[in-house]
Amino acid sequence: MSQKVIYIGKKTSFINHFIEIFGIDIEVFNSYTEIQNLKQAYKGVPTLFFLFEKDNVESDKKGITAIHTSFPHSYVLLVSESLESEESSIYLKIGILNTISPDIDKARILEVFDYHLKLQQKVKTAFTEKVSPINTFHLPLWKRVFDILVSSLALLILCPVFLLVAIAIRLESKGMVVYKSKRVGSNYKVFDFLKFRSMYMNADQRLKEFSDLNQYQQEENPVEKKDMMDDSSLLIDDDQILMVSDDEVMTEEDFMQIQRNKQNNAFVKFEKDPRITKVGRFIRKYSIDELPQLVNIFKGDMSVVGNRPLPLYEAELLTNDEYIDRFMAPSGLTGLWQVEKRGGAGKMSAEERKNLDTKYAKKFSFTMDMSIILRTFSAFIQKENV
């Protein structure tokens, strides 16, 4: 076999069955933690298939996430005798490509392997043929020098403020003082974005709970999606390009329809966000929560002025020809749309924000940056919470 099969689980009957199928081509581990130090050993293996034995959702979520983090190009299949529909949705979202029975026969499991490999290759081929090379943004030297000077000086001066804010945050609520999340910056580069935590813990997981408060949310037209839990039964039309994610397979035409439906929902913002702490409201009002991004600027992830780096779930909605230009500019601590309607930014439409981001990407200069910085200082005290 050209692919490596790794079984993670403890049930002896299941293990013996898969050893009988694969023989020496399978490696067995009792827990996902045992494989974390084996990245080098599997470095030269063309394809990794993980057979992950179902236990409980919470522990399995950690394991499956860890596998995808350590082996990002692997395929993870869930081994389970039965699965509730609600569980199916959860496992799909955390990266399970398919669910197989513990007594599956060799022909069937090889068919599942082959299907996923062919489907992935079809998508890669289509992407290579249809997508033309994109330009790469290069940060001007004057901008990088300015960023280093400003961020290093500001970090030195603001050390006492950092300390006081950290104490206030911890006194009000338990959890990390600095919130770190994945954001997309210039050239669609993903980096760890830093902010003082202004929300209660696990706030991101409550987005759906408060989705009706989102100022930019618009009703979407439904598009039929195909269930990945039985994806090997899907017919692949040679004239049709399939788009694949962790939890669904759809045609390129359906995918583009969803993208059009979601364009105006790319930004998430609440008028009166119930997830924000009292300290959080204060530090947000005066933009103090943004100060840790001075570290991002010093490291080169961001610039003092630029387009705001977006969370992954927002950035992926703006990767079409109309809005991709926003990523051909530096990510910034402050930017054009922040000063255009600062304090009333909650009333700015998603379309206005996207257009201002694109405008800055095409026209930014030293003069424009200095103007934005001056306007930012004058707008620290806002009329509304943002």
VOGUPA-16422 format. One record per residue (C-alpha): residue in three letters; chain; x, y, z. Coordinates in pm, whole numbers, plus 50000, padded with zeros to 5 digits. Example, Ala and Ser with C-alpha at 12.3 -4.5 7.8 and 13.67 -1.06 7.14 Angstrom:
BEGIN
REC   aa  ch   east  north     up
REC  ALA   A  51230  49550  50780
REC  SER   A  51367  49894  50714
//
This chain:
BEGIN
REC   aa  ch   east  north     up
REC  MET   A  50000  50000  50000
REC  SER   A  50121  50352  49920
REC  GLN   A  49930  50489  50219
REC  LYS   A  49998  50434  50588
REC  VAL   A  49712  50321  50813
REC  ILE   A  49714  50415  51182
REC  TYR   A  49453  50283  51424
REC  ILE   A  49380  50475  51745
REC  GLY   A  49171  50290  52001
REC  LYS   A  49155  50023  52271
REC  LYS   A  48887  49768  52175
REC  THR   A  49071  49442  52111
REC  SER   A  48808  49296  51876
REC  PHE   A  48818  49607  51657
REC  ILE   A  49197  49613  51655
REC  ASN   A  49227  49244  51564
REC  HIS   A  48985  49289  51276
REC  PHE   A  49186  49572  51120
REC  ILE   A  49516  49391  51181
REC  GLU   A  49368  49097  50990
REC  ILE   A  49279  49331  50703
REC  PHE   A  49602  49532  50681
REC  GLY   A  49864  49310  50848
REC  ILE   A  50196  49489  50890
REC  ASP   A  50060  49792  50702
REC  ILE   A  49871  49912  51010
REC  GLU   A  50013  50065  51327
REC  VAL   A  49808  50066  51648
REC  PHE   A  49806  50325  51928
REC  ASN   A  49584  50330  52239
REC  SER   A  49559  50709  52239
REC  TYR   A  49619  51002  52005
REC  THR   A  49875  51138  52255
REC  GLU   A  50109  50851  52166
REC  ILE   A  50148  50970  51806
REC  GLN   A  50227  51336  51871
REC  ASN   A  50604  51279  51867
REC  LEU   A  50605  51069  51549
REC  LYS   A  50573  51344  51288
REC  GLN   A  50929  51288  51170
REC  ALA   A  50874  50912  51135
REC  TYR   A  50577  50968  50903
REC  LYS   A  50734  51258  50714
REC  GLY   A  50806  51062  50395
REC  VAL   A  50476  50873  50384
REC  PRO   A  50265  50989  50085
REC  THR   A  49926  50943  50255
REC  LEU   A  49817  50889  50616
REC  PHE   A  49480  50734  50702
REC  PHE   A  49379  50746  51068
REC  LEU   A  49112  50504  51190
REC  PHE   A  48986  50678  51504
REC  GLU   A  48782  50461  51744
REC  LYS   A  48479  50648  51880
REC  ASP   A  48475  50708  52256
REC  ASN   A  48292  51024  52364
REC  VAL   A  48250  51351  52176
REC  GLU   A  48454  51573  52409
REC  SER   A  48764  51354  52427
REC  ASP   A  48736  51259  52060
REC  LYS   A  48723  51627  51964
REC  LYS   A  49060  51686  52130
REC  GLY   A  49211  51381  51962
REC  ILE   A  49083  51452  51613
REC  THR   A  49187  51818  51636
REC  ALA   A  49534  51714  51753
REC  ILE   A  49571  51475  51459
REC  HIS   A  49476  51741  51205
REC  THR   A  49717  51985  51370
REC  SER   A  50012  51743  51366
REC  PHE   A  49927  51581  51032
REC  PRO   A  49733  51845  50832
REC  HIS   A  49719  51642  50509
REC  SER   A  49589  51321  50668
REC  TYR   A  49249  51153  50637
REC  VAL   A  49062  51070  50957
REC  LEU   A  48786  50807  50955
REC  LEU   A  48569  50734  51259
REC  VAL   A  48528  50370  51364
REC  SER   A  48188  50327  51527
REC  GLU   A  47912  50067  51552
REC  SER   A  47644  50336  51555
REC  LEU   A  47621  50714  51540
REC  GLU   A  47335  50950  51621
REC  SER   A  47251  51220  51366
REC  GLU   A  47348  51498  51610
REC  GLU   A  47681  51325  51672
REC  SER   A  47738  51293  51297
REC  SER   A  47717  51669  51255
REC  ILE   A  47963  51729  51540
REC  TYR   A  48218  51478  51412
REC  LEU   A  48198  51619  51061
REC  LYS   A  48270  51968  51189
REC  ILE   A  48579  51856  51379
REC  GLY   A  48733  51685  51079
REC  ILE   A  48594  51333  51030
REC  LEU   A  48570  51250  50660
REC  ASN   A  48368  50931  50691
REC  THR   A  48236  50682  50944
REC  ILE   A  48308  50311  50901
REC  SER   A  48182  50003  51081
REC  PRO   A  48431  49809  51299
REC  ASP   A  48349  49493  51099
REC  ILE   A  48394  49653  50755
REC  ASP   A  48555  49421  50500
REC  LYS   A  48883  49490  50321
REC  ALA   A  48731  49558  49980
REC  ARG   A  48493  49816  50123
REC  ILE   A  48750  50007  50328
REC  LEU   A  48994  50016  50035
REC  GLU   A  48709  50155  49827
REC  VAL   A  48660  50433  50083
REC  PHE   A  49036  50508  50082
REC  ASP   A  49045  50516  49704
REC  TYR   A  48743  50744  49685
REC  HIS   A  48894  51008  49912
REC  LEU   A  49228  50999  49730
REC  LYS   A  49066  51038  49387
REC  LEU   A  48832  51312  49507
REC  GLN   A  49117  51512  49658
REC  GLN   A  49325  51472  49341
REC  LYS   A  49031  51586  49127
REC  VAL   A  48991  51902  49335
REC  LYS   A  49366  51976  49326
REC  THR   A  49377  51929  48949
REC  ALA   A  49076  52155  48895
REC  PHE   A  49225  52421  49122
REC  THR   A  49560  52411  48940
REC  GLU   A  49395  52438  48599
REC  LYS   A  49147  52715  48682
REC  VAL   A  49333  52945  48921
REC  SER   A  49590  53177  48773
REC  PRO   A  49896  53282  48974
REC  ILE   A  49824  53570  49212
REC  ASN   A  50039  53868  49290
REC  THR   A  50224  53887  49619
REC  PHE   A  50216  54194  49839
REC  HIS   A  50553  54322  49962
REC  LEU   A  50560  54565  50256
REC  PRO   A  50749  54884  50162
REC  LEU   A  51071  54943  50356
REC  TRP   A  50952  55282  50489
REC  LYS   A  50644  55117  50636
REC  ARG   A  50838  54837  50809
REC  VAL   A  51091  55079  50961
REC  PHE   A  50809  55300  51086
REC  ASP   A  50630  54996  51236
REC  ILE   A  50937  54880  51428
REC  LEU   A  51011  55225  51569
REC  VAL   A  50653  55296  51675
REC  SER   A  50575  54952  51820
REC  SER   A  50898  54921  52021
REC  LEU   A  50862  55272  52168
REC  ALA   A  50494  55220  52247
REC  LEU   A  50556  54885  52417
REC  LEU   A  50819  55045  52638
REC  ILE   A  50601  55340  52738
REC  LEU   A  50281  55141  52790
REC  CYS   A  50420  54867  53016
REC  PRO   A  50235  55007  53326
REC  VAL   A  49907  55015  53130
REC  PHE   A  49954  54653  53024
REC  LEU   A  50000  54552  53389
REC  LEU   A  49694  54741  53517
REC  VAL   A  49467  54605  53243
REC  ALA   A  49588  54248  53304
REC  ILE   A  49504  54277  53677
REC  ALA   A  49158  54423  53605
REC  ILE   A  49071  54146  53360
REC  ARG   A  49172  53868  53600
REC  LEU   A  48983  54026  53891
REC  GLU   A  48656  54027  53697
REC  SER   A  48671  53686  53529
REC  LYS   A  48893  53382  53520
REC  GLY   A  49085  53294  53208
REC  MET   A  49372  53411  52993
REC  VAL   A  49448  53784  53001
REC  VAL   A  49552  53799  52635
REC  TYR   A  49318  53645  52381
REC  LYS   A  49488  53476  52087
REC  SER   A  49305  53383  51769
REC  LYS   A  49393  53291  51413
REC  ARG   A  49356  53585  51175
REC  VAL   A  49417  53632  50804
REC  GLY   A  49644  53919  50704
REC  SER   A  49820  54036  50390
REC  ASN   A  49876  53773  50120
REC  TYR   A  49614  53566  50307
REC  LYS   A  49879  53474  50564
REC  VAL   A  49738  53326  50886
REC  PHE   A  49892  53440  51216
REC  ASP   A  49818  53454  51591
REC  PHE   A  49633  53779  51656
REC  LEU   A  49662  53924  52009
REC  LYS   A  49407  54124  52209
REC  PHE   A  49331  54182  52573
REC  ARG   A  49040  53951  52654
REC  SER   A  48723  54160  52670
REC  MET   A  48472  53875  52668
REC  TYR   A  48384  53589  52896
REC  MET   A  48563  53262  52823
REC  ASN   A  48443  53050  52527
REC  ALA   A  48274  53352  52369
REC  ASP   A  48347  53232  52014
REC  GLN   A  48148  52915  52077
REC  ARG   A  47840  53127  52154
REC  LEU   A  47824  53305  51817
REC  LYS   A  47532  53094  51696
REC  GLU   A  47343  53161  52019
REC  PHE   A  47349  53535  51948
REC  SER   A  47338  53523  51567
REC  ASP   A  47009  53715  51558
REC  LEU   A  47189  54019  51706
REC  ASN   A  47447  54032  51427
REC  GLN   A  47410  54367  51250
REC  TYR   A  47537  54231  50920
REC  GLN   A  47340  53905  50915
REC  GLN   A  47115  53857  50615
REC  GLU   A  46887  53570  50529
REC  GLU   A  47053  53315  50305
REC  ASN   A  46893  53113  50028
REC  PRO   A  46936  52741  50101
REC  VAL   A  47158  52529  49878
REC  GLU   A  47130  52151  49886
REC  LYS   A  47436  51992  50049
REC  LYS   A  47543  51630  50024
REC  ASP   A  47615  51429  50338
REC  MET   A  47979  51328  50374
REC  MET   A  47885  51038  50600
REC  ASP   A  47798  50839  50288
REC  ASP   A  48011  51030  50042
REC  SER   A  48149  50722  49867
REC  SER   A  47807  50681  49706
REC  LEU   A  47833  51021  49531
REC  LEU   A  47871  51015  49156
REC  ILE   A  48158  51225  49021
REC  ASP   A  48076  51380  48685
REC  ASP   A  48393  51439  48483
REC  ASP   A  48252  51775  48369
REC  GLN   A  48172  51885  48721
REC  ILE   A  48413  52034  48976
REC  LEU   A  48346  51929  49336
REC  MET   A  48430  52152  49632
REC  VAL   A  48523  51961  49948
REC  SER   A  48523  52072  50312
REC  ASP   A  48525  51885  50642
REC  ASP   A  48150  51845  50649
REC  GLU   A  48018  51861  50294
REC  VAL   A  48072  51804  49923
REC  MET   A  47912  52031  49665
REC  THR   A  47953  52136  49306
REC  GLU   A  48145  52451  49222
REC  GLU   A  47820  52608  49099
REC  ASP   A  47648  52549  49435
REC  PHE   A  47956  52671  49619
REC  MET   A  47955  52999  49426
REC  GLN   A  47584  53046  49502
REC  ILE   A  47655  53007  49875
REC  GLN   A  47943  53256  49845
REC  ARG   A  47712  53509  49682
REC  ASN   A  47452  53455  49955
REC  LYS   A  47714  53504  50228
REC  GLN   A  47901  53807  50096
REC  ASN   A  47705  54052  50309
REC  ASN   A  47745  53831  50618
REC  ALA   A  48125  53831  50607
REC  PHE   A  48156  54058  50911
REC  VAL   A  48027  53965  51255
REC  LYS   A  47933  54249  51489
REC  PHE   A  47673  54294  51763
REC  GLU   A  47513  54623  51870
REC  LYS   A  47497  54523  52240
REC  ASP   A  47712  54214  52270
REC  PRO   A  47611  54012  52581
REC  ARG   A  47943  53826  52575
REC  ILE   A  48146  54134  52678
REC  THR   A  48262  54186  53039
REC  LYS   A  48242  54520  53223
REC  VAL   A  48618  54567  53197
REC  GLY   A  48588  54460  52835
REC  ARG   A  48341  54738  52756
REC  PHE   A  48576  54996  52903
REC  ILE   A  48890  54879  52726
REC  ARG   A  48698  54843  52400
REC  LYS   A  48555  55195  52428
REC  TYR   A  48904  55342  52445
REC  SER   A  49062  55079  52214
REC  ILE   A  49286  54957  52498
REC  ASP   A  49204  54596  52411
REC  GLU   A  49398  54643  52087
REC  LEU   A  49731  54727  52256
REC  PRO   A  49877  54370  52251
REC  GLN   A  49876  54399  51872
REC  LEU   A  50185  54615  51914
REC  VAL   A  50362  54280  51958
REC  ASN   A  50212  54163  51628
REC  ILE   A  50339  54481  51464
REC  PHE   A  50688  54442  51609
REC  LYS   A  50700  54079  51486
REC  GLY   A  50591  54181  51135
REC  ASP   A  50248  54013  51134
REC  MET   A  50079  54354  51113
REC  SER   A  50147  54719  51045
REC  VAL   A  50040  55028  51240
REC  VAL   A  49801  55122  50958
REC  GLY   A  49627  54877  50727
REC  ASN   A  49320  54663  50676
REC  ARG   A  49199  54480  50984
REC  PRO   A  49304  54113  50983
REC  LEU   A  48993  53895  50968
REC  PRO   A  48902  53572  51150
REC  LEU   A  48921  53269  50922
REC  TYR   A  48544  53227  50899
REC  GLU   A  48509  53588  50777
REC  ALA   A  48813  53596  50550
REC  GLU   A  48710  53289  50352
REC  LEU   A  48398  53474  50237
REC  LEU   A  48601  53751  50072
REC  THR   A  48832  53545  49851
REC  ASN   A  48664  53623  49519
REC  ASP   A  48785  53855  49247
REC  GLU   A  48581  54151  49375
REC  TYR   A  48725  54165  49727
REC  ILE   A  49053  53969  49717
REC  ASP   A  49242  54299  49675
REC  ARG   A  49185  54378  50045
REC  PHE   A  49449  54112  50124
REC  MET   A  49701  54282  49893
REC  ALA   A  49778  54535  50165
REC  PRO   A  49926  54526  50517
REC  SER   A  49712  54424  50812
REC  GLY   A  49675  54715  51050
REC  LEU   A  49610  54819  51408
REC  THR   A  49399  55100  51267
REC  GLY   A  49276  55165  50918
REC  LEU   A  49059  55360  50679
REC  TRP   A  48715  55229  50773
REC  GLN   A  48787  55265  51145
REC  VAL   A  48839  55641  51112
REC  GLU   A  48575  55705  50847
REC  LYS   A  48291  55644  51093
REC  ARG   A  48464  55578  51425
REC  GLY   A  48213  55565  51707
REC  GLY   A  47936  55507  51455
REC  ALA   A  48115  55216  51291
REC  GLY   A  47845  54986  51421
REC  LYS   A  47613  55146  51164
REC  MET   A  47853  55101  50873
REC  SER   A  47738  54835  50629
REC  ALA   A  47951  54536  50542
REC  GLU   A  47966  54661  50183
REC  GLU   A  48108  54998  50294
REC  ARG   A  48375  54830  50505
REC  LYS   A  48482  54600  50222
REC  ASN   A  48498  54887  49974
REC  LEU   A  48710  55099  50212
REC  ASP   A  48947  54806  50266
REC  THR   A  48989  54768  49891
REC  LYS   A  49037  55143  49848
REC  TYR   A  49318  55145  50106
REC  ALA   A  49489  54845  49946
REC  LYS   A  49501  55023  49610
REC  LYS   A  49595  55374  49726
REC  PHE   A  49783  55358  50057
REC  SER   A  50084  55587  50097
REC  PHE   A  50289  55751  50371
REC  THR   A  50066  56060  50358
REC  MET   A  49748  55854  50385
REC  ASP   A  49892  55654  50677
REC  MET   A  49985  55969  50871
REC  SER   A  49636  56109  50812
REC  ILE   A  49473  55791  50941
REC  ILE   A  49696  55788  51252
REC  LEU   A  49605  56149  51337
REC  ARG   A  49235  56080  51287
REC  THR   A  49264  55768  51504
REC  PHE   A  49403  55966  51798
REC  SER   A  49115  56213  51772
REC  ALA   A  48861  55931  51776
REC  PHE   A  48968  55736  52088
REC  ILE   A  48669  55859  52286
REC  GLN   A  48372  55725  52099
REC  LYS   A  48008  55817  52114
REC  GLU   A  47897  55452  52098
REC  ASN   A  48039  55120  52199
REC  VAL   A  48200  54941  51908
//
